[in-house]
């Protein structure tokens, strides 16, 4: 029994010595040959300039809600909410009043590049802002204006 207790106490001493030796060797290795992560580490922990988050006045859900929120945020960042709103309303009225334009927009058999070019031409001739042009161009490229 005395032998068992000596072996048990010897194991804990051995573990302590082995652990201390491994720590010492790790420390020596890191001082002599630092790892690549220490040598090439870039200290980019400084956060960049944060933009203020734009709060949408009315939370909308679904696909159309996401698009409406994105348009509102883009208009707020460009400081042209009223202008974008009037341009979108003007575009909707023009589509409602012209049967050819409404048929062209709703016709999915028209190729994407042609549809985008026509919408960009309409927006350019109407002197729409860049936010509205990009918004209408994006919808024309997806084929889901109306």
mmCIF file of the C-alpha atoms, coordinates in Angstrom:
data_MODEL
# 
_entry.id   MODEL 
# 
loop_
_atom_site.group_PDB 
_atom_site.id 
_atom_site.type_symbol 
_atom_site.label_atom_id 
_atom_site.label_alt_id 
_atom_site.label_comp_id 
_atom_site.label_asym_id 
_atom_site.label_entity_id 
_atom_site.label_seq_id 
_atom_site.pdbx_PDB_ins_code 
_atom_site.Cartn_x 
_atom_site.Cartn_y 
_atom_site.Cartn_z 
_atom_site.occupancy 
_atom_site.B_iso_or_equiv 
_atom_site.pdbx_formal_charge 
_atom_site.auth_seq_id 
_atom_site.auth_comp_id 
_atom_site.auth_asym_id 
_atom_site.auth_atom_id 
_atom_site.pdbx_PDB_model_num 
ATOM 1   C CA . UNK A 1 1   ? 0.000   0.000  0.000   1.00 0.00 ? 1   UNK A CA 1 
ATOM 2   C CA . UNK A 1 2   ? 2.857   2.321  0.726   1.00 0.00 ? 2   UNK A CA 1 
ATOM 3   C CA . UNK A 1 3   ? 4.129   1.589  -2.746  1.00 0.00 ? 3   UNK A CA 1 
ATOM 4   C CA . UNK A 1 4   ? 0.811   2.665  -4.307  1.00 0.00 ? 4   UNK A CA 1 
ATOM 5   C CA . UNK A 1 5   ? 0.791   5.959  -2.440  1.00 0.00 ? 5   UNK A CA 1 
ATOM 6   C CA . UNK A 1 6   ? 4.383   6.652  -3.496  1.00 0.00 ? 6   UNK A CA 1 
ATOM 7   C CA . UNK A 1 7   ? 3.508   5.935  -7.112  1.00 0.00 ? 7   UNK A CA 1 
ATOM 8   C CA . UNK A 1 8   ? 0.455   8.224  -6.924  1.00 0.00 ? 8   UNK A CA 1 
ATOM 9   C CA . UNK A 1 9   ? 2.454   11.049 -5.379  1.00 0.00 ? 9   UNK A CA 1 
ATOM 10  C CA . UNK A 1 10  ? 5.214   10.476 -7.929  1.00 0.00 ? 10  UNK A CA 1 
ATOM 11  C CA . UNK A 1 11  ? 2.756   10.783 -10.811 1.00 0.00 ? 11  UNK A CA 1 
ATOM 12  C CA . UNK A 1 12  ? 1.555   14.205 -9.681  1.00 0.00 ? 12  UNK A CA 1 
ATOM 13  C CA . UNK A 1 13  ? 5.142   15.409 -9.261  1.00 0.00 ? 13  UNK A CA 1 
ATOM 14  C CA . UNK A 1 14  ? 5.997   14.012 -12.688 1.00 0.00 ? 14  UNK A CA 1 
ATOM 15  C CA . UNK A 1 15  ? 2.969   15.803 -14.223 1.00 0.00 ? 15  UNK A CA 1 
ATOM 16  C CA . UNK A 1 16  ? 4.009   19.099 -12.637 1.00 0.00 ? 16  UNK A CA 1 
ATOM 17  C CA . UNK A 1 17  ? 7.557   18.745 -13.920 1.00 0.00 ? 17  UNK A CA 1 
ATOM 18  C CA . UNK A 1 18  ? 6.452   17.752 -17.415 1.00 0.00 ? 18  UNK A CA 1 
ATOM 19  C CA . UNK A 1 19  ? 3.956   20.612 -17.584 1.00 0.00 ? 19  UNK A CA 1 
ATOM 20  C CA . UNK A 1 20  ? 6.534   23.151 -16.420 1.00 0.00 ? 20  UNK A CA 1 
ATOM 21  C CA . UNK A 1 21  ? 9.056   21.814 -18.932 1.00 0.00 ? 21  UNK A CA 1 
ATOM 22  C CA . UNK A 1 22  ? 6.548   22.003 -21.775 1.00 0.00 ? 22  UNK A CA 1 
ATOM 23  C CA . UNK A 1 23  ? 5.653   25.575 -20.860 1.00 0.00 ? 23  UNK A CA 1 
ATOM 24  C CA . UNK A 1 24  ? 9.291   26.519 -20.679 1.00 0.00 ? 24  UNK A CA 1 
ATOM 25  C CA . UNK A 1 25  ? 10.011  24.914 -24.044 1.00 0.00 ? 25  UNK A CA 1 
ATOM 26  C CA . UNK A 1 26  ? 7.007   26.637 -25.618 1.00 0.00 ? 26  UNK A CA 1 
ATOM 27  C CA . UNK A 1 27  ? 8.140   29.971 -24.258 1.00 0.00 ? 27  UNK A CA 1 
ATOM 28  C CA . UNK A 1 28  ? 11.682  29.404 -25.485 1.00 0.00 ? 28  UNK A CA 1 
ATOM 29  C CA . UNK A 1 29  ? 10.438  28.331 -28.911 1.00 0.00 ? 29  UNK A CA 1 
ATOM 30  C CA . UNK A 1 30  ? 8.218   31.378 -29.250 1.00 0.00 ? 30  UNK A CA 1 
ATOM 31  C CA . UNK A 1 31  ? 11.055  33.716 -28.319 1.00 0.00 ? 31  UNK A CA 1 
ATOM 32  C CA . UNK A 1 32  ? 13.550  32.081 -30.661 1.00 0.00 ? 32  UNK A CA 1 
ATOM 33  C CA . UNK A 1 33  ? 11.251  31.469 -33.644 1.00 0.00 ? 33  UNK A CA 1 
ATOM 34  C CA . UNK A 1 34  ? 7.972   33.354 -33.419 1.00 0.00 ? 34  UNK A CA 1 
ATOM 35  C CA . UNK A 1 35  ? 5.094   31.900 -35.359 1.00 0.00 ? 35  UNK A CA 1 
ATOM 36  C CA . UNK A 1 36  ? 3.834   33.421 -38.566 1.00 0.00 ? 36  UNK A CA 1 
ATOM 37  C CA . UNK A 1 37  ? 0.743   34.793 -36.880 1.00 0.00 ? 37  UNK A CA 1 
ATOM 38  C CA . UNK A 1 38  ? 2.849   36.899 -34.539 1.00 0.00 ? 38  UNK A CA 1 
ATOM 39  C CA . UNK A 1 39  ? 5.183   38.155 -37.235 1.00 0.00 ? 39  UNK A CA 1 
ATOM 40  C CA . UNK A 1 40  ? 2.578   39.016 -39.847 1.00 0.00 ? 40  UNK A CA 1 
ATOM 41  C CA . UNK A 1 41  ? -0.229  40.109 -37.578 1.00 0.00 ? 41  UNK A CA 1 
ATOM 42  C CA . UNK A 1 42  ? -1.805  43.381 -38.549 1.00 0.00 ? 42  UNK A CA 1 
ATOM 43  C CA . UNK A 1 43  ? -3.311  45.445 -35.787 1.00 0.00 ? 43  UNK A CA 1 
ATOM 44  C CA . UNK A 1 44  ? -6.506  46.561 -37.457 1.00 0.00 ? 44  UNK A CA 1 
ATOM 45  C CA . UNK A 1 45  ? -8.617  46.664 -34.350 1.00 0.00 ? 45  UNK A CA 1 
ATOM 46  C CA . UNK A 1 46  ? -9.455  50.345 -34.649 1.00 0.00 ? 46  UNK A CA 1 
ATOM 47  C CA . UNK A 1 47  ? -13.039 50.616 -35.850 1.00 0.00 ? 47  UNK A CA 1 
ATOM 48  C CA . UNK A 1 48  ? -13.608 52.720 -38.925 1.00 0.00 ? 48  UNK A CA 1 
ATOM 49  C CA . UNK A 1 49  ? -15.899 55.677 -39.114 1.00 0.00 ? 49  UNK A CA 1 
ATOM 50  C CA . UNK A 1 50  ? -19.417 54.473 -38.481 1.00 0.00 ? 50  UNK A CA 1 
ATOM 51  C CA . UNK A 1 51  ? -22.281 55.796 -40.499 1.00 0.00 ? 51  UNK A CA 1 
ATOM 52  C CA . UNK A 1 52  ? -25.416 56.729 -38.681 1.00 0.00 ? 52  UNK A CA 1 
ATOM 53  C CA . UNK A 1 53  ? -28.086 54.125 -39.219 1.00 0.00 ? 53  UNK A CA 1 
ATOM 54  C CA . UNK A 1 54  ? -31.159 55.445 -40.949 1.00 0.00 ? 54  UNK A CA 1 
ATOM 55  C CA . UNK A 1 55  ? -34.380 54.573 -39.205 1.00 0.00 ? 55  UNK A CA 1 
ATOM 56  C CA . UNK A 1 56  ? -37.239 53.763 -41.567 1.00 0.00 ? 56  UNK A CA 1 
ATOM 57  C CA . UNK A 1 57  ? -40.402 55.542 -40.362 1.00 0.00 ? 57  UNK A CA 1 
ATOM 58  C CA . UNK A 1 58  ? -42.696 52.627 -41.161 1.00 0.00 ? 58  UNK A CA 1 
ATOM 59  C CA . UNK A 1 59  ? -41.554 49.016 -40.920 1.00 0.00 ? 59  UNK A CA 1 
ATOM 60  C CA . UNK A 1 60  ? -42.672 47.124 -44.014 1.00 0.00 ? 60  UNK A CA 1 
ATOM 61  C CA . UNK A 1 61  ? -42.277 43.434 -44.655 1.00 0.00 ? 61  UNK A CA 1 
ATOM 62  C CA . UNK A 1 62  ? -42.002 41.180 -47.681 1.00 0.00 ? 62  UNK A CA 1 
ATOM 63  C CA . UNK A 1 63  ? -40.236 41.795 -50.950 1.00 0.00 ? 63  UNK A CA 1 
ATOM 64  C CA . UNK A 1 64  ? -41.883 45.131 -51.685 1.00 0.00 ? 64  UNK A CA 1 
ATOM 65  C CA . UNK A 1 65  ? -41.269 46.298 -48.126 1.00 0.00 ? 65  UNK A CA 1 
ATOM 66  C CA . UNK A 1 66  ? -37.567 45.524 -48.424 1.00 0.00 ? 66  UNK A CA 1 
ATOM 67  C CA . UNK A 1 67  ? -37.339 47.458 -51.695 1.00 0.00 ? 67  UNK A CA 1 
ATOM 68  C CA . UNK A 1 68  ? -39.287 50.402 -50.266 1.00 0.00 ? 68  UNK A CA 1 
ATOM 69  C CA . UNK A 1 69  ? -37.054 50.511 -47.192 1.00 0.00 ? 69  UNK A CA 1 
ATOM 70  C CA . UNK A 1 70  ? -33.907 50.341 -49.324 1.00 0.00 ? 70  UNK A CA 1 
ATOM 71  C CA . UNK A 1 71  ? -35.171 53.168 -51.551 1.00 0.00 ? 71  UNK A CA 1 
ATOM 72  C CA . UNK A 1 72  ? -36.005 55.299 -48.512 1.00 0.00 ? 72  UNK A CA 1 
ATOM 73  C CA . UNK A 1 73  ? -32.575 54.724 -46.956 1.00 0.00 ? 73  UNK A CA 1 
ATOM 74  C CA . UNK A 1 74  ? -30.815 55.574 -50.234 1.00 0.00 ? 74  UNK A CA 1 
ATOM 75  C CA . UNK A 1 75  ? -32.913 58.736 -50.595 1.00 0.00 ? 75  UNK A CA 1 
ATOM 76  C CA . UNK A 1 76  ? -32.168 59.826 -47.015 1.00 0.00 ? 76  UNK A CA 1 
ATOM 77  C CA . UNK A 1 77  ? -28.433 59.310 -47.529 1.00 0.00 ? 77  UNK A CA 1 
ATOM 78  C CA . UNK A 1 78  ? -28.626 61.418 -50.704 1.00 0.00 ? 78  UNK A CA 1 
ATOM 79  C CA . UNK A 1 79  ? -30.788 64.060 -48.937 1.00 0.00 ? 79  UNK A CA 1 
ATOM 80  C CA . UNK A 1 80  ? -33.459 63.822 -51.628 1.00 0.00 ? 80  UNK A CA 1 
ATOM 81  C CA . UNK A 1 81  ? -36.456 62.047 -50.099 1.00 0.00 ? 81  UNK A CA 1 
ATOM 82  C CA . UNK A 1 82  ? -39.082 64.452 -51.475 1.00 0.00 ? 82  UNK A CA 1 
ATOM 83  C CA . UNK A 1 83  ? -37.483 64.515 -54.923 1.00 0.00 ? 83  UNK A CA 1 
ATOM 84  C CA . UNK A 1 84  ? -37.303 60.714 -55.151 1.00 0.00 ? 84  UNK A CA 1 
ATOM 85  C CA . UNK A 1 85  ? -40.897 60.432 -53.962 1.00 0.00 ? 85  UNK A CA 1 
ATOM 86  C CA . UNK A 1 86  ? -42.136 62.874 -56.603 1.00 0.00 ? 86  UNK A CA 1 
ATOM 87  C CA . UNK A 1 87  ? -40.103 61.123 -59.314 1.00 0.00 ? 87  UNK A CA 1 
ATOM 88  C CA . UNK A 1 88  ? -41.502 57.701 -58.424 1.00 0.00 ? 88  UNK A CA 1 
ATOM 89  C CA . UNK A 1 89  ? -45.050 59.093 -58.402 1.00 0.00 ? 89  UNK A CA 1 
ATOM 90  C CA . UNK A 1 90  ? -44.393 60.794 -61.742 1.00 0.00 ? 90  UNK A CA 1 
ATOM 91  C CA . UNK A 1 91  ? -43.114 57.511 -63.207 1.00 0.00 ? 91  UNK A CA 1 
ATOM 92  C CA . UNK A 1 92  ? -46.133 55.574 -61.913 1.00 0.00 ? 92  UNK A CA 1 
ATOM 93  C CA . UNK A 1 93  ? -48.537 58.145 -63.381 1.00 0.00 ? 93  UNK A CA 1 
ATOM 94  C CA . UNK A 1 94  ? -46.718 58.041 -66.731 1.00 0.00 ? 94  UNK A CA 1 
ATOM 95  C CA . UNK A 1 95  ? -46.977 54.250 -66.814 1.00 0.00 ? 95  UNK A CA 1 
ATOM 96  C CA . UNK A 1 96  ? -50.679 54.370 -65.933 1.00 0.00 ? 96  UNK A CA 1 
ATOM 97  C CA . UNK A 1 97  ? -51.411 56.954 -68.635 1.00 0.00 ? 97  UNK A CA 1 
ATOM 98  C CA . UNK A 1 98  ? -49.482 55.218 -71.428 1.00 0.00 ? 98  UNK A CA 1 
ATOM 99  C CA . UNK A 1 99  ? -50.744 51.791 -72.457 1.00 0.00 ? 99  UNK A CA 1 
ATOM 100 C CA . UNK A 1 100 ? -47.648 51.109 -74.590 1.00 0.00 ? 100 UNK A CA 1 
ATOM 101 C CA . UNK A 1 101 ? -45.263 51.769 -71.720 1.00 0.00 ? 101 UNK A CA 1 
ATOM 102 C CA . UNK A 1 102 ? -47.308 49.687 -69.289 1.00 0.00 ? 102 UNK A CA 1 
ATOM 103 C CA . UNK A 1 103 ? -47.465 46.787 -71.766 1.00 0.00 ? 103 UNK A CA 1 
ATOM 104 C CA . UNK A 1 104 ? -43.730 47.066 -72.441 1.00 0.00 ? 104 UNK A CA 1 
ATOM 105 C CA . UNK A 1 105 ? -42.864 47.062 -68.750 1.00 0.00 ? 105 UNK A CA 1 
ATOM 106 C CA . UNK A 1 106 ? -45.122 44.138 -67.880 1.00 0.00 ? 106 UNK A CA 1 
ATOM 107 C CA . UNK A 1 107 ? -43.993 42.050 -70.887 1.00 0.00 ? 107 UNK A CA 1 
ATOM 108 C CA . UNK A 1 108 ? -41.374 39.599 -69.625 1.00 0.00 ? 108 UNK A CA 1 
ATOM 109 C CA . UNK A 1 109 ? -40.555 38.360 -73.129 1.00 0.00 ? 109 UNK A CA 1 
ATOM 110 C CA . UNK A 1 110 ? -38.562 41.556 -73.735 1.00 0.00 ? 110 UNK A CA 1 
ATOM 111 C CA . UNK A 1 111 ? -34.870 40.925 -73.171 1.00 0.00 ? 111 UNK A CA 1 
ATOM 112 C CA . UNK A 1 112 ? -33.323 42.258 -70.008 1.00 0.00 ? 112 UNK A CA 1 
ATOM 113 C CA . UNK A 1 113 ? -30.774 44.538 -71.670 1.00 0.00 ? 113 UNK A CA 1 
ATOM 114 C CA . UNK A 1 114 ? -33.424 46.167 -73.869 1.00 0.00 ? 114 UNK A CA 1 
ATOM 115 C CA . UNK A 1 115 ? -35.772 46.678 -70.918 1.00 0.00 ? 115 UNK A CA 1 
ATOM 116 C CA . UNK A 1 116 ? -32.974 48.218 -68.819 1.00 0.00 ? 116 UNK A CA 1 
ATOM 117 C CA . UNK A 1 117 ? -31.901 50.515 -71.666 1.00 0.00 ? 117 UNK A CA 1 
ATOM 118 C CA . UNK A 1 118 ? -35.453 51.781 -72.229 1.00 0.00 ? 118 UNK A CA 1 
ATOM 119 C CA . UNK A 1 119 ? -36.012 52.443 -68.519 1.00 0.00 ? 119 UNK A CA 1 
ATOM 120 C CA . UNK A 1 120 ? -32.652 54.240 -68.275 1.00 0.00 ? 120 UNK A CA 1 
ATOM 121 C CA . UNK A 1 121 ? -33.567 56.347 -71.335 1.00 0.00 ? 121 UNK A CA 1 
ATOM 122 C CA . UNK A 1 122 ? -36.931 57.259 -69.802 1.00 0.00 ? 122 UNK A CA 1 
ATOM 123 C CA . UNK A 1 123 ? -35.264 58.169 -66.507 1.00 0.00 ? 123 UNK A CA 1 
ATOM 124 C CA . UNK A 1 124 ? -32.578 60.182 -68.303 1.00 0.00 ? 124 UNK A CA 1 
ATOM 125 C CA . UNK A 1 125 ? -35.064 62.142 -70.422 1.00 0.00 ? 125 UNK A CA 1 
ATOM 126 C CA . UNK A 1 126 ? -37.189 62.830 -67.346 1.00 0.00 ? 126 UNK A CA 1 
ATOM 127 C CA . UNK A 1 127 ? -34.069 64.078 -65.499 1.00 0.00 ? 127 UNK A CA 1 
ATOM 128 C CA . UNK A 1 128 ? -34.577 61.743 -62.562 1.00 0.00 ? 128 UNK A CA 1 
ATOM 129 C CA . UNK A 1 129 ? -32.036 61.701 -59.739 1.00 0.00 ? 129 UNK A CA 1 
ATOM 130 C CA . UNK A 1 130 ? -29.385 58.989 -59.570 1.00 0.00 ? 130 UNK A CA 1 
ATOM 131 C CA . UNK A 1 131 ? -31.214 57.248 -56.722 1.00 0.00 ? 131 UNK A CA 1 
ATOM 132 C CA . UNK A 1 132 ? -34.379 56.927 -58.799 1.00 0.00 ? 132 UNK A CA 1 
ATOM 133 C CA . UNK A 1 133 ? -32.466 55.901 -61.940 1.00 0.00 ? 133 UNK A CA 1 
ATOM 134 C CA . UNK A 1 134 ? -30.642 53.157 -60.063 1.00 0.00 ? 134 UNK A CA 1 
ATOM 135 C CA . UNK A 1 135 ? -33.835 51.969 -58.391 1.00 0.00 ? 135 UNK A CA 1 
ATOM 136 C CA . UNK A 1 136 ? -35.795 51.743 -61.646 1.00 0.00 ? 136 UNK A CA 1 
ATOM 137 C CA . UNK A 1 137 ? -32.820 50.193 -63.456 1.00 0.00 ? 137 UNK A CA 1 
ATOM 138 C CA . UNK A 1 138 ? -32.536 47.532 -60.772 1.00 0.00 ? 138 UNK A CA 1 
ATOM 139 C CA . UNK A 1 139 ? -36.196 46.634 -61.113 1.00 0.00 ? 139 UNK A CA 1 
ATOM 140 C CA . UNK A 1 140 ? -35.935 46.572 -64.897 1.00 0.00 ? 140 UNK A CA 1 
ATOM 141 C CA . UNK A 1 141 ? -32.973 44.210 -64.729 1.00 0.00 ? 141 UNK A CA 1 
ATOM 142 C CA . UNK A 1 142 ? -34.908 41.846 -62.448 1.00 0.00 ? 142 UNK A CA 1 
ATOM 143 C CA . UNK A 1 143 ? -37.985 42.074 -64.661 1.00 0.00 ? 143 UNK A CA 1 
ATOM 144 C CA . UNK A 1 144 ? -40.263 42.992 -61.795 1.00 0.00 ? 144 UNK A CA 1 
ATOM 145 C CA . UNK A 1 145 ? -41.215 46.637 -62.221 1.00 0.00 ? 145 UNK A CA 1 
ATOM 146 C CA . UNK A 1 146 ? -44.967 46.043 -62.202 1.00 0.00 ? 146 UNK A CA 1 
# 
